Amino acid sequence: MGKVLRILVILILALGVVAAILASINFTKRELLIGRTHALEEMVVKLARTLEASDAPEVPQAAYPQRDLSPVTSREVENPERSTFWDAYNHLLEPTAQPIPTLDYSSNEKRRQLREFYRIDPATGKPEIDNLTGKPATKGPGTMDEILSEIFERAKRQYALLNETRAELPKLRDELVGTIEEVNRLKQEGRADKRIIEEKDVRIAALDREKRELEERIARLDEELRGIRAELQEAQDLALRQEEELKRLNDTILVQADQIKILKGKGDIIPTGTAAPADNMEGAISPGVKGRIVSFNEDWKFAVVEFSDEFMNEFLGEDRSRAMQQIEVMVKRAGFEGPAGEFVTRLRLRQALPRHNLVVADILVDWQQAPVAVGDEVYF
């Protein structure tokens, strides 16, 4: 009996040692499981904060401007070709006006639910039995599975949203690349156009300067023209007065011619030959063109000559008081081709009007090569 008791004591002692060893091992495993569970719980809470709690709200798509695809020309296009990029664009992938809240399991209630593996019956406070399996239920409201399922669904939806965004990015990239290429091309063309515009601006500035210079020149010419018109008017007035004076002289000459004819008919006037000029008269007058014929009468063989001031001073003196001498002068016509070249005839000076530099002269028929004309040059 004593031996059996001793054996039982030894066996119980051995079992106690084994139990102590297993308890120590179990304690270590328990602490490991508790630490792992707490770490997973904290990580689930943190991970849940990165997931949106709901989908983005449905909002109408804004009316974005469509890209003009028609080429750039000088012709105005009322209805250019437009890009259809926005028609297939998913605007729900864009950030919302208000941030979407994320899952939050940091409250004590949610943390306790994360620790509930079984579904607890509120009436008894014990795990509910699954009617199908006959074991404690692990799914349903109030269990860890409810929270993890919600996290999984939101993660799956966010992953699908990420894939949709990735699918839209190449389309957006292609549209952006096309727009950049078009902008680069237009900028290059714009630089060329700007260079042309600057060159034209320089040319326009030069033309503006030329225009101002021409306007100033026109103003000066207008001023000169007004002066010339004034001088022309004065000259016309003077010519008119001279024509009136010449007409008066012609009338006087005609009257004198009639008187001479009457006197010759009566025999009171005896024609004389060529009167010799005063001593040194021919030496006092310098040779050259002295005047021009301004009027004549071919029937009565006399002409009216307008002499220069220089000739009248030499012929009648500076004060025009010297007695007139009947000297002879010659007449020529530029371009006339007679037997003696440009020579037309000779004149004998008869009567002077010193105030007007006019002298009445006889046409010497013996020397006449052709009828005289107004404008013929008289030279000595």
KAVENKA-V829868 format. One record per run of one state. SS is the DSSP state (H for helix, E for strand, L for the rest). FROM is the first residue (numbers start at 0). TO is the last residue. If there is no record, write none. Layout:
SS | FROM | TO
SS | FROM | TO
This chain:
L | 0 | 0
H | 1 | 47
L | 48 | 50
E | 51 | 51
L | 52 | 66
E | 67 | 67
L | 68 | 80
E | 81 | 81
L | 82 | 83
H | 84 | 86
L | 87 | 89
H | 90 | 92
L | 93 | 100
E | 101 | 101
L | 102 | 106
H | 107 | 114
L | 115 | 118
E | 119 | 119
L | 120 | 125
E | 126 | 126
L | 127 | 127
E | 128 | 128
L | 129 | 134
E | 135 | 135
L | 136 | 142
H | 143 | 265
L | 266 | 279
H | 280 | 283
L | 284 | 287
E | 288 | 296
L | 297 | 300
E | 301 | 306
L | 307 | 307
H | 308 | 315
L | 316 | 326
E | 327 | 331
L | 332 | 336
E | 337 | 337
L | 338 | 339
E | 340 | 340
L | 341 | 341
E | 342 | 352
H | 353 | 355
L | 356 | 356
E | 357 | 363
H | 364 | 366
L | 367 | 375
E | 376 | 378
L | 379 | 379
